[in-house]
Amino acid sequence: MPFPLALDMSEPAWFLAVGSLLIFIVLSSTLLARLSMSGAMAYLFLGALVGPGITGLIDLDPLRQTATLELLAEIAVLISLFTVGLRMGIPLRDRRWVLPIRLALVSMVISVTLIAALAVWGLGMSPGEGVLLGAILAPTDPVLASGIQTERGPEPTWIRFALSGEGGLNDGTAFPFVLLGLGLMGHYDLGDGGWRWIVVDLMWGTIGGLAIGAMLGLAIGRVVIYMRTRHAAAVGHDEFLTLGLIALAYGMAQLCVASGFLAVFAAGLALQRVDEAPQRDSISLGSSPKAEGHGDAVLGIHSHHASATMARTVRAFNAQLERFAELALVLLVGAMLAYIQIRDLTWWFVPVLFVFVRPVAVFLGTIGSGCRKRQRASLAWFGIRGIGSVFYLFFAIRHGIDPDFGRRLVTITLSVVAASILLHGASVKLFMSKPT
């Protein structure tokens, strides 16, 4: 992707810079862990270093390169949503799903409402602008939440599972409220009396997105497993399966006017739930997919192990993609910090968002859930904002909002994301090391 460059650097110099950055990340990973720093914190600082505010190696104007930045953020969110879905190993009928669903629906709506109220009464915005700001900042982020994401297994940590599920769901459930804000501002057709927004964007967008993704994930997963176990075909190339299913689920949902984000999350969730289909008279090679003496070439076509092997290799590939997506997007966020207009930033807004809005939304959304005080405290603190908010920011700008309001949105959103990366990145080890 061609970036406008403030400095004239040759192609070899760019290869040198990128290579040095990647090697630095490898060599500094242990040191960062000892300093209780997340990778995202380091990427943010590096992005600010190469941005126009310091060296000017990368100069991205959020109001001019909007389409490119929106696409990059969109890709990063899709990769992370699919990865989160692959890690959620709890059956949908399990009661542990109640908490992330309540956080992604009830708590998110409360967050949108509270942020909108603060924007109208405290920042002087119109109701439509306030709803749009609330929808941009309300969803928690799956891209930057790697430090708190659950690991697949029969007994995941409850808090990690709840936060992962919330991040996987609410990037999709926030989308109707982005459209609502744009509609109230006159940039989107909500329908007479808001009927189109309620029926199509809110109800069908949510239900249809989940249904489309789940059906595609199950169908494609079962076809691949059948081909592998019955015909020893369609073996390997799990990276193409990953990218193909993400694109297929997202594209199909978009064509059906449903939530593409929810479809991709549901596709990952469904793919890792594809059951084994053991052939008659076949014998398991062992309880562990890494049974001694058997590699993926054998396990991948064995009817007792093909499904688990497919899910494991897809998760491994997606985890690598997620790391690259996080690196690229947080670097760009750091580079764009130079475009923050201090005059548009009200000093009290970011602290109120983290210490008032999120805790109140979590408390009200989890009433009667059985959460203990420490569990609620962890849920309330880790309302990580990140690339999902950045995507909705550029989505809103591209839909024709006033440039002055767009600059104000850029300032507020990037400030919230940067503060979240620093605060939550520094505290994740402290909070998550304690039993919940």
N, C-alpha and C positions, 0 to 999 in steps of 0.2 A: 504494500500500500504506500503510495507516494505521500510523504509528509512535507509540508512546507518547512524548509530548513533555514534557520537564521545564520548558520555557519556553513560554509562550502566544504563539505567533506567528500572525499573520494569513496568509491565503492569499497576498496580494501579497508579504508578506515572504518567504514560502517561494520564490515565483517569483524574487524578487530574489536570494536566497541561491543557488539552483540556477544561475541565469543567470550570476552573478558567478563561481561555481566553474568553469563550462565555459569562460568567456572567460579566466579565469586560467590554465587548462590550456593554451589556445592560445598565450597570450602568454609563458608561462614555459617552453615546450617547448625552445627553443634554449638558454636559461640552464641548464636541467636537464642537457642534454647536455654543456654545457661543464663542469659541476660533477661529471660522471660519476654523475649520479643518474638512476634509471629513473623512469618515470611512476608505477609502483606505490609507490615510496618516497614520492613526494609525496602520493599518495592516502592512504597509511597515516597520515602525519602529519596530514593534513586530517581524516581520520576520527577520530583521537584528539582533535583539537581540538573537533570537534562532539559527541563522545561525552560520557557522564555524568561522566567523570573531570575534564573542564575546563568546557566551556560548557553541556553537557547538552541541546543541541538535539535529539539523537537518543539515546534510551535503549532499547536492545534487550537483553533478558535472554535469554541463550542457552538457559536451561532453561525459559523460558516461551513464547518465540516460536519454538520449535524447528521446527515444521512450516513456517512461512513462510520461515525462514532456510534450511532444507533445500531447499525448492523453488527459491529464488533461486540457491543454489549449484549445484543440479542443472542448471538452465537454462544457467548460465554455463559449466559443464563441457561440456555437450552442444554448445554453439555453438563452443567452442574445439576440441573433438575433431573436429568436422566440418571446421573450418578447417584443422587440421593434416593431415587426410586429403587435402584438396584440394591441399595444397602438396607432398605426397610424390610427386614425378613420376617415381620410379624403378620400372621393372617389377618385379613380385613375384619373378620368377625371377632377378633380379640378386643377386649374392653380397653386395652391400652391405646387404641386409636382415638378414643373419645377426647383425650386431652389435646393432641395436636389439631384435631378438627375444630375444637372449641377455640383454640388460639388463632387458627387461621380464618375463622369466620367471625365469632363474637368479638374477640379481642381486637381483630383487625378493623372491624366496623367502628368499634369504640375509639380506636386510635385515629381513624380518619375524621370522626366527629370532633374529637378533642383538638386535633391539629387545625382543623378548619375553623373552630371557634377561636383558637389563639390567633390564627391568621387574620380573621375578620376584626376581632376586638383589640388585638395587640399589635398587628402589623399593618392595619388599614387596608386589607385586601377586600375585594368583593366576595360574595358567597361562592361564586363559581371558581374564582382564583383560590379561595381557601380550601374548597373541596379538592381541587386539582393538587394543591400542595400536600394535603393530607393523604391523597391516594399515592403520590410519589414517595412519600416518606414512611407510610404505614407498614408496608411489607418488610419482613425480615429477609435476610439474604442467604441463599444457599451457596453462593460462590465463595464468600469469605468466612464461612462457618466450618471449615474443615477441622478446626481445633475442637469443635463441640459435636461434630456429626457422629451419629451412631455407627457402630460396626454391625454387620449382619451376624445374626446368631439367635438362638431361641430365647435368651435372657439378656437383652440389651439394657443398658442403664436407662431408667425411666426418663430422666431429665433430658439426656442426649436424644433419646428417641422422640420425645415431644418437640424439642427444638428443631430436629431434623425434619420431622413431619410438617411442622408449621412452616419452615422455610420452603419446603417443597410445594406446599399448597398455596400459600398466600401470595406468591408472585402472580398466580393465575387469578385468585379471587380479588386481587386489587384492581385488575384491569377494568372491570365495569365501572369502578368509581373514578378512574382516570377519564373514561368516556363521559361519565356524568359531569365531572368538572368542566370538560371541554364543551359539553352540551349546554351547560348553564352559561358559559361564556360566548355561546353562539358559533362554536367551531365544529359541532357535531349534531346530527339530527337525532333527538331523543324520542321522536314520535309524539303524536297528540296525547297530551296528558302523561307523557313519559312511558307509553305502553311498549314502544319498541325497546327501550332500555330495560324495562322490567322483564319482558317476555324473552327477548332475543339475547341481549347482552348479559343480563344477570342470571336468569334461570337456565336458558338453553346453553349459554356460553359455558357455565360451570358444569352442568350435568352432561352436556354433549361432549365437552372436552375430555372429561374423565372416561366417558363411555367409549369414545373413539380410540383413545390411547390404550385403554385396557383391552379392547377387542383386537387391535392390531398387535399389541405385545404378545397376547396369548396365541393368536393365530400364527404369527410368524415364528414364534418360539416353538410351537408344536410341529410346524412344517419342517423346520430345521432339524429338530430332534428326530422326527420320523425318517427324514432322508439320511441322517447319520447312522441311526441304529438299524435301519432295515436295508439300506442300500450302500452304506459307507460312502455316501455322497455329501456334498455341501460341507465338507470338512475344512476347518481352518478359516482364515480370513474373517475372524471375529471383529476386527476393526471395521470392516465394511458392513457387517451386521449392525454394529453400534451406530455408525454414521447414517446408514440407510434407514434404520428404524426411527432415529431421531427426526430425520428429514421427512420421512413418510408420515409419521404421526403429526408433526407440526403442519405440514402442507395440507393433509387431509382435514385437520381441524380448522385451519384457516379458510379452506374452500367451503366448509360447512358452517361458517360464521360461528365457530365455537372457540374456546380458549386453547390456543396452541401450547401454552405453557403447561396447563393442566394435562393436556394430552400426552406431552412428552414425559412428564412425571409419572402418569398412569402407565405408559408403555414400559418404562423401566421397572415399575413396581410389578407389572404383570409378567414381564419376561423372566424375572427371577423367581416367580411362583409357578413356572411351568413344571408339572410333575414328571417324574420318571415314568417310563412305560416299559417295564421289564418284559422281555420276551419269555415265552413259556420255556421251561427247562434251562434257562440261563442262570448263572451263579454269580453273585456279587464278588468283586475282586478285593473286597475289604471295606470296612466302615469308613475309612478316610479316603477322600479323593486323591490324596498323595500316597496311596498304598505303595509300599516299597516294591520296586521292580516294575512299576507300571507308569509310563509317562502319559502326557496328554494325547499322544497319537493313538494309544490304546483306549484310554478312558473316554476320549471324545466320541467314540463310536460304540461303546459298550452300553447296552440298554439300561444297566443299573447306575451308570455314572455320567452319561452324556449330558444330562440336564445340568447337573452340578458343575461339570467341567466348563460348559458353555457360559454359565452365569459367572463363574470365577474368572475366566479369561476376559470376558466383556467388562467386568468390574475393574480388572487390572488396567486394561487399555483406557477406559474412561477416566480412571484416577490420574493417569498421566496427562490426558487432555485437559483435565480440570486444573492441574497445576500450571500448565502453559497459559490457559485462559486467565487464571488469576494473575499471573505475572504480567501479561500484556495489558489487561484492563486497569490494574492498580497503578502500573507505570504511567498509563495515559491519564488517570485521575490525578496522580501527582504532578504531571506536566501541566495539567489544566488549572492547578491551584493558583497560578499567576493571574488567572482571569477573575478571581474573586474580587468583588468590589466591596471594600470595607464599609463604605457608606450605606450599602444595601443590607449589611449584616447587623441584626439587632443582637446585642451581646447575650441577652437572657434566653433567647429562643432554644439554642442547642442544649444547654443544661436542663431546661424545663422538659424538653422532649425525652431525655434519658431518665431523669429522676422523678418526673411526675406523670407524663403521658403514658409511657410504657408500663410502669408499675400499676397505675390505676386500671389500664386496659387489661392487664394480666389478672389483677385481683378480681375485677368484675367478671371476666371471662372464665375464671376457674372456680367460681363459687359453687360449692357442693361437689367438687371434684375429688375431695379427699387429700389434696396436696398439703403437706406440712409447711411450716413457715420457711424453713431453709429451702425447700423445693420451690416455693413461690418466689423467694428472693432470687434464686438462680434464674428462673424463667423471666422474672421482671428485668433483671440486669442484662441478659443476653438477647436484647432486641437488636441484633446486628443489622445495620443499614449498609448497603453496598451497591453492587452492580445492577441489581434489579431496579433500584431507585434511579441509577444513572440511565438505564434504558428508558424508563418512563419519562425522565426529564427530556431526553432527546426526541422521544415519541411526541411529547406535547409541543416542543418547539417546532417540529416539522409540520405540525397541524395548524400552523399559522397564528400562534398567539402573538401578542404585541411584543416587539423586540425589547422594549424596556422591561416589561414583566418577565420576558425570557432571561434577560441578564440577572434579574433579581432571583429567579428560580435557580439559575446556575450557581449563584453565590450561596444561597441557602443549602441547596442539595449537596454541592461539593464540600461545604463546611461540615455538614452532618456526616457525610460518608467518611471524610478524613478523620473527624473526631471519633467516629465509631471504630475505625481501623486502629487508632492509637489506644483508646480506652479499653475496648474489648480485647484487642490483641495482647495488651499488657496484663490483663486480669484473667484471661482464660485458664492459665495454668493454676493460678491460685484458687479459683472457684471450682474448677473441674477436678482438682486433686482431692477435694473433700467429699466424703460420702454423702449422697443425697437420697 
